[in-house]
Amino acid sequence: MKIAVVGTGYVGLVTGACFAEMGNHVVCVDNDPEKLAKLKNSEIPIFEPGLDAFFHRNIAKKRLLFTDDLKQAALDSEIVFLCLPTPQDEDGSADLKYVTGVADDLGKIFKESGDEEFKIVVNKSTVPVGTSQKVREILSNHGLTNFEVVSNPEFLREGFAVDDFMKPDRIVVGGKDKRALERMDDLYKPFVRQGNPVIYMDNESAEVTKYAANSYLATRITFMNELANFCERVGADVSVVRRGMGADNRIGKRFLFPGIGYGGSCFPKDVNALIKTGADSGYNLGILETVDKVNKRQKLVLVEKLLDHFGGDVKGKRFAIWGLSFKPNTDDMREAPSISIVEKLLELGAKIVAYDPAAMEVAKRYHFQDRVEYAENEYDALDGADALLTLTEWNEFRNPNFKELESRLKNKLVFDGRNIFEPEAMEERGFVYYSIGRRTVGK
């Protein structure tokens, strides 16, 4: 099948590479010259485990191509996937200018070419309810009739995106035209050979499904963070509380780990977009408003612990940071708790030296520039630091050389924002150890 993918961010690049891996001919379109130059030079501009094998193999087989020529790509393809950014606007809504702009371009292209073949335009981007209808209207305004707009939201976890695409829990397809749904079924059959469902519905329901799923997961995380803060105050251990909760099959074990708040490109933006869409429709989604408020507060809970330990003054203190990305196995720092924490500590006069296995270039370019130091490895970050802060649960941080920690840190003091270590073990090693929702030891 011939496919065009417009946009080569996380979703677009993974979508294109995975479709190509299944034997389709895929052309990825982007208008960013710097990114396009890297892609044409077989360089992957993002960090995503497992993507490189599909990327290089399908480029070599000429099943995966990159261009800035939207016209040629669209005219040569049966299906055009829109994998475009929908950034959060100032009022919390999703900014659809890229989606509607490309839709308008496609309308002009198909109209001016006189191409009368049936075309399928697929919204893969996370978009608010009603967006498919907007795209449909834009195409219709150009006089097009032989097309369908399909909603096909992505459910990709950064760090696991390739596995999620190749072995999906489910695929959601929203649309009305039988021909389009049959083509989508043909496209996705190789991905669901083990029987996981392709769920068909109307466009509006498909659009809501994506926001509902992400907002519910954000709510679970936020509930556990609230519960963790409560556990600390009453002497309970949130880790065993979590196990007791997760054993109930009505609840399950996933997304019950407390920490310093959620971040990333999806949860913060999607929660706010659903709040705004609800308000626009005359309905107040009060639970989600609270989720957003609590999550913002949670991002600074580690700073509160630091200030409490140091008597309210961290000016001139030097802190080692392990982890900058919003989660492990990605270089993505969008809405990462590390941003809020580092910015606040800098504001309070502290000095920061940071290490992250993947995200330091992103931090240098987009966030902290030269306002913080960057270490070659996690141990070099410790030299002369008054405390260590763990902000991302990369596997390589889980079992460190504690003798290195003892010898390089000025104080045997750790603030663990991801509960990587166990309080009892840290107490035995003589550390003062703060975590989330568990007792502080060594103080």
N, C-alpha and C positions, 0 to 999 in steps of 0.2 A: 504494500500500500504506500502511496506517496503522501507524505505529511510535511506540513510547514509548522514550525514552532516559533512563535514571535516572542522574543525575550529570552535571554540566556543567563538569568539568575539561577538560584538554587533549583527552583522548580523547573524552569525551562531547560536547563542543561541536563538535569537528571531525566526529565521526560524524553528529551531528544535521544540521549544515549541509550536509554532502556528500550524505546521503540525500535531504534536501529538494531539493537542486539537481537530482537525478535525477527529480523529480516526485512523490516520496512526501510524505505528510502526516506531519510529525514533531512530537511534543510532548516537550520536554525538561523533566525534573522535577528540582528541587533544593530542599533545605530550608534553605539559607543565605539569610536575608532580604536581606542586603546585596548578595550576588551576584545574587539574583533580581531585585531592584529595578533593578540596572544592566542586566540582560538585557532586562527588560520596557521599559526606556527606550532600547533599541537600542544599549547600550554593551557592547563586548566587554571582558571582565575579564582577558583574557590577551593577550600579544603573540605573534601567529602570522601570518607573511606569507601573504597571499592569502585569509585567512579572512574579512576584512571584506566583500569583494564578495559571497560566497555568503550570509553572515549577513544583510546588509541587503536583498539582493534577495529572499530567501525569506521574510523577515519581511513585506516589502511585499506579497508574493503570498499571504500567510497560509498558507504551507506549513510555517513554522517558528514554533512557539509555545513559551512558557515558563510553568511553573506549579509550585506546591508541592502540587498535588492528585494524589498518586500513584494514588488509587482511580480517579478519572475517567480519567486517562491510560491506566492499565492496562486498564480495561474497554473503552475505545474502540479499543484497538490489537490488531493481529494478532500482533505481535512486540514483546517487551519486552527491550531491551538494558540490561544492567547494566554501567555504565561508572563503577564506584565505586573509591575509593581502597583500596589494600591496603598500608598502611604497614608498614615493618619493625618487628617487635616486638623486645623486649629480647634475646631469644634468637636473633635473626636470621630467624625465621620471618615469613611474611606474615600480618598481622593481618586476619582475614576477618570481623570483626564487622559491617562495613557490608554486605558481600555477604550474609551469613547473615541479618542483620537485615531487609534489604529482601526477601529470599526469604520470610521468615516473614510480613512484611506482605502480600506478594502472595498467599500461601496463604490468609490470612484474608480478603482482599478477594474472591478468586475463589469461596471457599467461601460466604461470607455473601451474596454477590450471586446465587448460584444460576446463575451464567453457565456454561453447558455447552459453549460454543464451544471448539474446539481452540486452545490457547495455546502459543506458543513463547517460552521464556525463554532469553536468550542471554547467556552470560558473555563480555563483551568485556574485562573487567578482566583484568590479569595475575594469575593465581591458581595455586597449587600443584596438582600432580596429585591428583585425588580430590575437588576442589571441586565439580565438576558433580554428582558422586554425592551430595555433601552437600546441595546445592540440591534435587536430585531427592527426597531423603529428607524434607527440610523440607516441600516441597509435598505429598508423599504423606501425610505425617503430618496434614495438614489434610483428608484424604479426597479429594484431587484425583486424577483418573485420566487425564483427556483433555488431556495436555500433554506437551511434550518440553523437555528442557534441552540446549542446544547450546553447544559451546565454539567460540568464534570470536575467537581472540586478535588483538590489533592489532599491526601492525608499522609504527608511525608514528614518524618521526624529527622531533623538535621542530625547528622552523625550516623543515621540508619536509613537514609533516603533511598539508596539503591535497593536494599533488601525490602523496604516497604513497597517500592514500586514493582519489583519483580515478584514478590510474594505478598500481595495485599490481603488484609483482613476482609476488606470488602471494597467494591467499586460502586460509586454512586453516579448515576447518569440521569439527568433531567432533560426531558424534551417531549415533543409532540409528534413529530413526523416519523412515520414507520420506517421509511427508507434510511433516515439518519440513525435511528436506534439500531437497525439491523447492521449498519456499517460499524457502529460503535461496538456492537456485540462481536463482530468478526475481529475487530482490532484487539479486543481485550481477552478473547478466548484463550490464547496461549498463557495468559497470566493467572488464570483461575482453573487450571486443570485439576487441582486438588479439591475443587468443589466449593471454594469460598464464593460468596454470592456477588453477582452484579445486580444491584438494586435499582430498578427503574421507577421514576417518579416524575412529577411535573417540575418545571424549572425552578419555581419559587421554593418548593420543598427542598430541592437539592441545594439551593443557595443557603437556606436556613440551616440545613443539616451540618454544613461545615462550621458555621458560627456556633451552633449549639454544642457540637462536640468539643471544640476548643474552649469555649466558655465554661463548660461543665468540668473539664480537666483543670482549668485554672481555678475553679471554685474548690475542687478537691484539695489542690495544693495549698490554697489560701486557708482552708479550714484547718489543715494539719499545722500550718504555721501559727495560727491563732491558738490551737490546742497546745502546741509546744510551748508557747509563751506562758500559757496558763499552768502547764505541768511544772515549769520551773518555779512558779510561785507557791505551789502547794506541795512540792517535794516529790512529785511523780516523775517517772521516766518515760518520755514520749516514745522511745524505741520499743519498749515492751507493750505500751498501749497500742502502738501501730500494729504489732504482731497480733494482739488480741482482736483488734478491729478487722484486720485483713483476713483472718481465718474465717470470718463470716462470708459465705459465698454470695450473699446479697451485696456485699461491699467490694470484696476482692482486694488484692495486695498492691495493685499498681497505683502510682501517683499519690502515695501516702507518706512520702519521705519529706520531713520538714527541712527548712533551710532558710536562706536569706531572700526568698522571693523568686518569682518566675520572671524570665526575660525572653529575649528572642524576637524574631520577626513576626510571630503569629499571635501568641496569647495576649500580650498587652494591646496590640492593635485591634484584634478581633473582639475582645471584651468591650473596648470603647466603641467600636463600630456598631455592635449589637445594642449597646445602651443608646446610642444616637438614633439608630433605626427605630428602636422602640419608642423613643421620645417623639420622633417624627410621625409615628403612627398613633400617637396619643396614649402610649402605654409606658409606665415607669417600671423598668427592670431594676428594682431596688436591691435585689441580691447582688447583681453584677456591679452596681455602683459601690456597694460595700466591699466586694472583692477587689476592685481597682484601688480603693482607698487603703485597704489593709495591706495590699501588696506593696504599694509605694512606701508605707510605713515600715514594712518588714525589711526592706532593702537597707535600712539604716540601723537595724537592731544590733549589728555587730559593733557599729560605731558607739552606740550607747553603752555597750559592755566595756569597750576600750576606755571611754571617758570615766565610767564608774571606777575602773581599776586604777587609772592614773589620776584620780582626784579631780577630774574635770578639765585637765590641761594636758594636751598632747603636743603643744608647740615645741618644735625642735626634736621631737621623737622620730626615730627611724623605724619604719615598718616594712617587713618583707611580705610581698603578696605572691601567693601561689594560685594562679588561675585568673584569667581575664575574660575568657569567652563565657557566654551565658550558660553553656553546658559543655561537657567534654565531647571530643571528636568533631569539633567544628572550630572555625576561626571567627565565627559570627559573634559580634559584640553588641548587636542591636538590643537596646533596653537591658543590657546585662547589669546585674546588681553591682558588679565591680565598678561600673561608671559612677553610680551614686556614692559608693563607699569611698573610692579614691578621691573624687571631687570634694567630698565633705572633709576628708582628712587633710587635703591640701589647703582647703579654706581655713582649717583650724591650725595651720602652721606646721603640720607634720611633713616628714620627708618619706618618699615612697620609692622602693626598688622592687620591680615586678618581674615575674617569669611566667610565661605560658608557652606550652609546646607548639601552638599554632597561631595565636592571635596577637603576637607582639607587633607585627607589621601593621595590622589593623589599628591597634592602639596608638602607635606612633603617627599614623597618617590621619586618622579621623577623630581621635579623642584626646589623648594627653600630650601628644607631641614630645617635646623635650622637658616637660614639667616633672616627669618621673624618670628614674633610672631603669634600664632594662638589663637583666642579668643573662649571662650565657647559659646558665642552667639553674635548677632550683636551689642548689646548695650555695652557689655564688651569691644568690639573693639574700642569704642569711647573714652575711658578714657584718657584724656590728649592729644588727637590728635589735631594737628593743622588744619586738614580738613578731611572731609569724601569724599571718592571716591566710587561711585557706578559703578561697572563694569559688573554685570550680573543682569538681570531683574527678579530675583526670586519674586514670588508673595508676600512673607512675608516682602519684603522690601518696597512694594508700599504704605502702609499706616502705617508708624511707629508711635511710641509715640514721637512726636516732643519735648515734654518737656524733655524727656530723652536725645535727641540730644542736646538740649540747655544746659542742666546741665552737660553733660559729655564731650562734645567737648570743647577744649580750645578756639576755635573761632567758631562763627556760620557761617561756611564756607563749602559749598558742591560743589563738582565737579561731575556732573551727566552724566556719559558716555552712559546712556541708556534712557535718558529723562523720567525717572520714575515719577518725580514731575512736577508740573506746576509753571512757573515763578511767576505768580501773587500771588499764595498761599504762595510761599516761601518768596516773598517780604513782604507780610502782616505779616509773622512770624518773620521778621527781619533778615533773612539769606542773606548772599552774596551767590549768586547761579549762577553757570555756567552750561550750558547744551550744546547740539549739535544742531546748526542751529537755535537757538532762542536767544533772547536778554538776556544779563547778568543783574541780578537785585541786588540791594543793594551795588554795588561797589562805 
